[in-house]
Amino acid sequence: AIRNYWSATRDEDFLRSQEYDSCEMSVKISRFYAELAKYNSTKARYDIKGVMGPDDFHTNTDNNAFVNVMASLAIHWARYYSCLCNRNEREDVPDEYVMKALYLDLPFDNVRRIHHQYEGYENNPNKTIKQADTIMLTYPVAWNMSVDIMRNDLLYYEQYLSDRTPAMTHSFMTVGWKWTDEMNKMINSYEKSYRDYLIQPFKIWTEYNERNWNDQQEGSVNFLPGMGG
């Protein structure tokens, strides 16, 4: 949030605000992730274990792709932002942290060229995912990867998506399909992102689709993440 706000506004008052202290917050976030990352001598990489990514159907996982990417970005951002704040960036975010950010283990299939949601996902008999997780490496994270890997991730995780996914998942996929020039899929995802999630007559957003809401009264209303997507 800090990175996006600064990128969009270049708000110098926010940068130097003692009330928000966004520099100190960024440094502490980087420290939190760096302390979670532990060296694995077998892989010569750093692991972050025992986490749950955005997909809460799969809990207590190791090296969740989304979590590790966000951890890496948080550390790199804190080093850069500390410099902007005229602090000692190497003291705030030492080289050890940056090394961890560079060498966090990101599970990847080199043959099929897809990101695994987490270490061991392929061996899990239940691959159904509740909502967008790994596909968010494309949007909104904009992780550095080729278009074919973006497309492969979208195609792969689309097939395991639960029919009870929140609307925001389809919003993320809409942008992903646009970026990969899959226009029919883009249109389909765009329509899914709102069509079944509005309760009449006042078009109140529901967390799950209207059918599940009417049948089981489950999920939150008015569901702002769906509307935001």
N, C-alpha and C positions, 0 to 999 in steps of 0.2 A: 504494500500500500504506500509506504514511504517512497519507494523507488518510482512507482507510477505517478504519484503526486508531483514529485520533483521534476520528473521528465516532462510532464504535461504543463507545468506552471513556471518552473525556474523561480519559485517563490523564495526570495532571499530572506524575508522576514521569518518564514517557516524554518529555513535552514539554520538560522541563528537564534530561534526562539528558546528561551529558558523554560517557558511553560510546557512546550511539547518535547524539547530536547531530543529531536529525531536522530541526532548523531549518536547520542549515548544509547538510545533504544536500538539502533542498527548494530552498534558494537556488541551489545548484550545478546542480541539475537544470534549474531555470528558466533559468539562464545558458547551459547547454548548448543548449537549444532556441532561445533568443533569438539566439544566435550562428549557429545554422543558418539562421534565417529571413532571407531577403534580399529587399529591396524590388524589385518589378516595376512600373516606371512605366507600362507599357502597361495593366495591370489595376488599378493603384493598390491593390495587395494585396501581401502578403508570401508568398514561395514557400519551401517546404522541398523541396529536390530530391535525387534519387539515394538513395531509401530503399526498404526493403521492409517492408510491413505484415505483419500476422499471416498473410496468405495468401502462402506462399512459392512458389506457382506463378508469381507475377509479381514479378520483382526489378527493382531500379534504376528505380523509378517516381518521378514528381514529384507532390507534393501528395496523398499518400495520405490519404484522409479520416480514417481512424482515427488515424494518426500526428499529423496536424495538430490534431485535436480534443484528443488527449492532451497535445500541446505547449501548447495554449491553456489547458487545465485546470491543467497543471503550473505555468505562470506565474502564473495567478490565485491558485492555492492558495498558492504561495510568498509572494506579497505578503500574503495574509491570515495565514498561519501565522507569518511573521516578526513581525507585529504582536503575535500571541499570545505570542511568545517574548520580548516586550519589547525587540526590536531595532529599528533604524531601517529600517522596511520600504521606504521610498522610496530609501534608499541600497542596501539589499540587492537590491531588485527595482525598478529605476528605471522612470519613466513610459514610457521608450522600449520596455522589455520588454512592458509592459501594452498599449501601442499595437500591437505586433506580435501579441500574443495576440488582440486584437480584430479584426485585419485579416488574419489568415492566410487564404489562399485555400482555400475548401472547395468542391470541384467539385460542382455541383448542377444538375439539370435542372428548370428552372422550369415546363416544360410537363407533364412526367410526374410531377413532384414526387418525385424520387428522388435520393439521393446517389450520385455516381459514386465507384467505389472509389478511383480516382486520375485524374489529368488524362490524358485520352486513352484511358481504358478502353473507351469506346464504339467506338473505332476499332480495337481489338485484335481480330483474327480469332479468337483463342482466349480466350474469356471464362470458361472453366472455372476455378473457384476450388477450392483444396484444402480450405479451412476458413473458419470465421467470420472476417470482417474488418469490412466496413462495417456489417453487421447488429449488431455489438457497440456501435454508437452508441446503440442502444436499450437493450440489457442486455449487459454490466453497467455501461456508462458513464452511462446515463440522461441523454444529451445533450438539451438543451431543443428539442423539436420536437413537432409535432402528431401525433395518433394516425394520421392518414391517411398521413403520411410514413413513420412506423414500419412500417405495413402495406405500403406500396408497396416499401420497401426489402426487407422479408422476402420478399414475393412475387417480386420481381425476382431477388434473388440465390439464392433457392431453386432456380430453374430452371437455374442454372449450377453447382450444387454437385456436386463429384466424388463418385462412389460410394465413394471411398477416404477420405472425410473422417473425421477422428478423432471420437470419440463426443462430445467437449465441444461441438462445433458444434451438434449437435441439442439439447444442454442449453440453450444460449443461445437457440436458436430457440423452444424450449418456453416460456420466459419471455416472449419477444417475442409469441408467438401468444396467450398468456394476457392480456397487457396490451392487445392489440388485439381481444380478444373473438372470436378465431378458435378456438373450442373443439375442433373436430374436428382441425384442424391441430396444436393443442397436444397432444392425446392421441397423435397419430401421431408427433410429434417426441419426446415423452416416451418412448414405447416404443422408438423408434430409438436413443435416447440410451444404452440399456443392453443391449437384447435381443441384438444381433449382436456385442457386444464382450466377451462373457464366454467364456473357454475352460474347458470342463469337464475334469475333474469338480470342480475347486476354485474355479471362477468367478474365474479370474485375468483382470484387465482387459488387453486388448490395444489398441495404438494404432489399428490398423485393424480392420475387421470380421473376424469369425471365419473367413469364407470366404477372404479374402486371407491371413490368418495360416496357415491350414491348407495352402493351395496354394503359398504363396511364402515363408513364414516371415519376413515383413517386419514392421517396426515394433517398438516397444518393449513389453516386459512387465516388471513390472506397471505399467500406464500410469496414473499418479496423476491427470493432468489430466482423463482420462475419468471416473474415479471421483469426483473432486472436482465435476465438472459434474453 
